[in-house]
Amino acid sequence: MDQIKGFKGIGYSSDLNPLDPYLTLPFDEITPERRREYLRRSRYNFSRIILPSRREDPLDLIRSFISDGIFREDENENIYPYEQEFIHGKRVYRRRGFIGILNLDYARDHVHPHEKIFMEPKIQRLRILERTGFDLEPIFLLYRDGNKNCFNLERENIIAWGEEPEGVINRLYSSNSSIDCDPGDLVIADGHHRFSAAVDYYRNRGTGGWIMAAFVNIDQDSLIILPSYKLVKDANLDMERMEEYFEMEIIEDITERNYPLMCNGGRFYSLKLKERNDLPFAFIFEKIIMEKVIKMEINMDNVKTFRRIEDMKCGPRDAAFIFNPPSPEDVWRYALKGLIMPQKSTYFFPKITSGLRIFKKY
């Protein structure tokens, strides 16, 4: 049986290209303010489906998009070569991959998560999946092809393109190529909640045994992970306890950015772990700072993620931790070892844009 194959995708009509008014970030990156901005662009913006209002039914929205001629189903089953063009650090990158569907029975033994999940967004995704029967957004999977040349796909026609509002240019192609080899290990870069929801859906119903995914080769320099700094609310940090594990020094000028750093009580401190440990700091944050010093379990209320130091809002009872992100190779290596980082430890940039295709599971 095929492990990865094509499907008849449903997406915005080619008459609507470029799709700038319709494309979005994934659901968990859409704030209420961003959703309002999306909907100002078009009432057919994809955010209406992945984040419907209380008065809206996502399945009814899909049906209305189809009946209005906004969505159309592709004539053939395709694997979809996919390209994202973006700027990072004054350099233009082109990240290439493809979108297909993955056998969930195969995924049980070959797909490796790299970070934990929160239950609330998983339950939200499962409810929408149960209501619609569609994979609305692809999960983001990393593969390593080596010398197998499994994934040499011939592009045919470009079928969808557009710029997501964050400035990422997307191009989606059709291909009748097939993948007839074992893809090997796969690591989830993004979409852990959606993957877990799809596994539960399949287990509970016995149908829907395939999941839509964007597959990207890890061996390319266009895989970028942005910082995921952490703010712990009401940490009540015990500095003596911190000193049991870290050598700490007050830092007056943080522009040198000698990471990792901690902000507490209006001061910045450099942190150096006393015991040698080569794990990414995300593990140290969870296993030492949260579990042994603060003695608090990570949840969506007490630990917030921020990406720029200037966005840090560290109150007198809070503690913020600024550290370098892991590399894609770190993510790959530790995931295959079964070492799973805490929630929201990475931000693969750019995200896989939502709204290019959806997949009907049965």
C-alpha positions in Angstrom: 0.0 0.0 0.0 1.1 3.5 -0.7 2.3 5.4 2.4 2.1 8.9 0.7 -0.2 9.5 -2.2 -2.1 12.2 -4.1 -5.7 13.4 -3.5 -8.4 15.4 -5.2 -7.9 18.7 -3.3 -10.5 21.3 -2.9 -9.4 24.9 -2.9 -10.0 28.4 -4.2 -10.9 28.6 -7.9 -8.0 29.3 -10.2 -10.1 32.3 -11.5 -9.3 34.0 -8.1 -5.5 33.9 -8.4 -3.6 35.5 -6.9 -5.1 34.4 -3.6 -3.8 37.3 -1.4 -7.2 38.2 0.1 -7.9 34.6 1.1 -4.7 33.0 2.5 -3.9 32.9 6.2 -1.5 31.7 8.8 -2.4 28.5 10.6 -5.3 28.7 13.1 -3.1 29.0 16.3 -1.3 32.1 14.9 -4.5 34.0 14.2 -5.4 36.5 17.0 -8.8 38.1 17.1 -7.3 41.3 15.7 -5.6 39.4 12.8 -8.8 37.6 12.0 -10.7 40.9 11.7 -8.0 42.1 9.4 -8.3 38.9 7.3 -12.0 39.3 7.0 -11.6 43.0 5.9 -9.8 41.6 2.9 -12.6 39.2 1.9 -15.7 37.6 3.4 -14.4 34.4 1.8 -11.1 34.5 3.7 -10.1 31.1 4.9 -10.0 32.2 8.6 -13.8 31.9 8.6 -13.6 28.2 8.1 -10.7 27.3 10.4 -11.9 29.8 13.1 -15.6 30.1 12.7 -17.6 32.5 14.9 -20.1 31.0 17.3 -22.9 31.6 14.8 -21.1 29.9 11.9 -20.9 26.2 11.1 -17.6 25.3 9.3 -19.2 22.6 7.2 -21.9 25.0 6.0 -19.2 27.5 5.2 -17.4 25.0 3.0 -20.6 24.1 1.3 -21.4 27.8 0.6 -17.9 28.4 -0.7 -18.4 25.5 -3.1 -21.9 26.6 -4.2 -20.7 30.2 -4.7 -18.0 29.0 -7.0 -15.3 30.1 -4.6 -14.0 26.6 -3.9 -13.6 23.9 -6.6 -12.5 20.3 -6.5 -9.5 19.4 -8.7 -10.3 17.0 -11.5 -7.5 14.6 -10.8 -5.7 13.2 -7.8 -2.5 15.2 -7.4 0.5 15.3 -5.3 1.1 19.1 -5.1 4.7 20.5 -5.4 4.8 23.5 -3.2 7.1 26.5 -3.0 7.4 29.3 -0.5 9.4 32.4 -1.2 10.3 34.7 1.7 12.8 37.1 3.1 14.8 36.5 6.2 17.8 38.5 7.4 17.8 40.5 4.1 18.1 37.3 2.1 15.6 35.7 -0.2 14.8 32.0 0.4 12.8 29.5 -1.6 11.6 26.5 0.4 10.4 23.6 -1.7 8.3 20.6 -0.7 5.0 19.0 -1.6 1.5 18.5 -0.2 0.1 15.0 -0.2 -1.8 12.6 2.1 -0.1 10.2 4.6 -1.3 6.9 5.7 -2.0 7.1 9.4 -1.3 3.4 10.0 2.2 4.0 8.7 2.4 7.2 10.7 1.9 5.3 14.0 5.5 4.0 13.8 7.2 6.6 11.6 6.0 10.0 12.6 7.8 11.6 15.5 6.5 14.6 17.4 9.1 17.1 18.7 7.1 19.0 21.2 4.2 18.4 23.6 0.6 19.7 23.0 -2.0 21.5 25.0 -5.3 19.7 25.3 -7.6 22.8 24.6 -6.5 23.5 21.0 -6.4 19.8 20.2 -10.0 19.4 21.4 -11.0 22.4 19.3 -9.4 20.9 16.2 -11.0 17.5 16.8 -14.5 19.1 17.1 -14.0 20.9 13.8 -12.7 17.7 12.2 -15.7 15.7 13.5 -18.1 18.3 12.2 -16.6 18.8 8.7 -14.8 15.5 7.9 -12.1 17.6 6.2 -8.4 18.2 6.9 -8.5 22.0 6.7 -4.8 22.7 7.1 -1.8 20.4 6.3 0.5 19.4 9.1 4.2 20.2 8.4 6.4 17.2 8.2 10.2 16.9 7.8 11.8 14.1 5.9 15.3 13.1 5.0 15.6 11.6 1.5 19.3 10.7 1.6 20.2 9.0 -1.7 16.8 7.3 -2.2 15.4 10.0 -4.5 11.9 9.2 -3.3 10.5 12.6 -3.8 11.5 13.7 -7.3 8.2 15.2 -8.5 7.6 16.7 -11.9 5.8 19.9 -11.7 3.0 20.4 -14.2 0.7 23.4 -14.0 0.8 26.1 -11.3 -2.7 26.0 -9.9 -2.7 28.4 -7.0 -0.5 31.3 -5.9 -0.6 34.3 -3.7 1.0 36.2 -0.9 0.0 35.6 2.7 -0.3 38.9 4.6 3.0 38.2 6.4 4.8 38.6 3.1 5.3 34.9 2.1 4.7 34.1 -1.5 3.2 30.7 -2.1 3.1 28.7 -5.3 1.2 25.4 -5.6 1.6 23.1 -8.6 -0.1 19.9 -9.8 1.8 16.6 -10.4 0.7 13.2 -11.4 3.9 11.7 -10.1 3.7 9.0 -7.5 5.9 8.1 -4.5 6.6 4.3 -4.6 9.2 4.0 -1.9 9.2 3.9 1.9 9.6 7.5 3.0 11.3 6.5 6.3 11.1 8.6 9.5 9.1 11.8 9.5 9.3 14.5 12.2 6.4 17.0 12.9 7.7 20.5 12.5 4.3 22.1 13.0 0.7 20.8 13.4 1.1 18.6 16.5 -2.5 19.4 17.7 -3.9 18.7 14.2 -2.0 15.4 14.0 -3.2 14.2 17.4 -6.8 15.2 16.6 -6.6 13.3 13.3 -5.3 10.2 15.0 -8.1 10.3 17.6 -10.7 10.8 14.8 -9.4 7.7 12.9 -9.3 5.6 16.1 -12.8 6.6 17.2 -14.5 6.3 13.8 -12.4 3.7 11.9 -12.5 6.0 8.9 -10.3 8.9 7.8 -7.1 6.9 7.8 -5.2 9.5 5.8 -3.9 13.0 6.8 -3.0 15.9 4.6 0.6 17.1 5.1 3.2 19.4 3.6 6.5 17.4 3.3 9.8 19.3 3.4 13.3 17.9 3.1 15.3 18.8 6.2 18.5 19.1 4.2 17.9 22.6 2.8 19.0 26.0 4.2 15.5 27.4 3.9 14.4 25.7 7.1 14.5 28.5 9.8 13.5 28.3 13.4 12.7 31.6 15.1 13.1 32.2 18.9 10.3 31.1 21.2 11.2 33.0 24.4 9.2 32.2 27.5 7.5 34.4 30.1 6.3 32.7 33.3 3.5 34.6 34.9 3.6 34.9 38.7 6.7 32.8 38.9 7.7 34.0 42.4 11.2 32.9 41.5 13.4 31.6 44.2 16.9 33.1 43.3 18.7 30.9 45.8 17.1 27.8 44.2 18.2 29.1 40.8 21.8 29.4 42.0 21.8 25.7 42.9 21.6 25.0 39.1 23.0 28.1 37.4 25.9 30.5 37.6 24.3 33.9 37.3 25.6 37.3 36.6 23.7 40.6 36.4 23.9 42.0 32.8 23.5 45.8 32.2 23.7 45.7 28.4 21.7 42.9 26.8 22.5 44.0 23.2 25.5 41.6 23.3 22.9 38.8 23.6 25.0 36.3 25.4 22.2 33.8 25.7 20.6 32.3 27.7 19.3 35.3 29.7 16.7 35.7 32.5 14.7 38.8 33.3 13.5 38.9 36.9 12.6 41.9 39.2 13.6 44.4 36.5 17.1 43.0 36.1 18.7 40.8 33.5 20.9 37.8 34.4 23.2 35.6 32.3 22.6 31.9 32.9 25.2 29.2 32.8 24.2 25.7 33.8 26.6 24.3 36.4 26.2 20.7 35.2 27.2 20.2 31.6 24.2 19.6 29.4 24.1 19.7 25.6 20.3 19.6 25.3 18.5 22.6 23.8 17.5 25.2 26.4 13.9 24.3 25.9 14.5 21.1 27.8 16.4 22.9 30.5 13.6 25.4 30.8 11.0 22.7 31.4 13.0 20.1 33.4 15.0 22.4 35.7 13.5 25.9 35.8 9.8 24.9 35.7 9.9 21.5 37.5 12.7 22.0 40.0 12.9 25.8 40.7 9.4 27.3 40.0 7.7 23.9 40.6 4.9 24.7 38.2 3.4 22.7 35.3 3.4 24.5 31.9 0.0 25.5 30.7 -1.5 28.0 28.4 -2.2 30.5 31.2 1.1 30.5 33.1 3.7 30.4 30.3 3.5 32.8 27.4 5.7 32.8 24.3 7.2 35.9 22.7 9.5 36.3 19.8 11.2 39.7 20.2 12.8 41.1 23.3 11.0 44.4 22.7 7.7 42.5 23.1 8.6 41.2 26.5 6.1 42.3 29.3 7.8 41.1 32.4 6.0 42.2 35.6 7.6 42.3 39.1 6.3 38.8 39.9 7.1 37.3 36.4 10.3 35.7 35.0 11.3 35.8 31.4 13.8 33.5 29.7 15.6 34.5 26.5 17.5 31.8 24.6 18.6 30.6 21.2 16.2 28.3 19.3 17.2 24.7 18.5 18.4 24.0 15.0 16.3 21.9 12.6 19.0 19.2 13.0 18.5 19.3 16.8 14.7 18.9 16.4 15.2 16.0 14.1 17.8 14.2 16.2 16.0 14.6 19.5 12.6 13.7 18.1 13.9 10.4 16.7 15.3 9.7 20.2 11.9 10.3 21.7 13.0 13.4 23.6 10.0 15.8 23.3 10.3 19.5 24.1 7.7 21.5 26.0 4.8 23.1 24.2 5.6 25.9 21.7 9.3 25.4 21.8 9.9 26.1 18.1 8.5 28.4 15.4 9.5 27.1 12.0 9.5 30.1 9.7 7.5 30.5 7.6 4.5 28.5 8.6 2.8 26.4 5.9 0.2 28.8 4.6 -3.5 27.8 5.1 -6.1 28.0 2.4 -4.3 26.4 -0.5 -6.1 23.0 -0.4 -8.4 21.1 1.9 -8.8 17.3 2.0 -12.1 15.4 2.3 -11.3 12.4 4.6 -14.1 10.1 3.4 
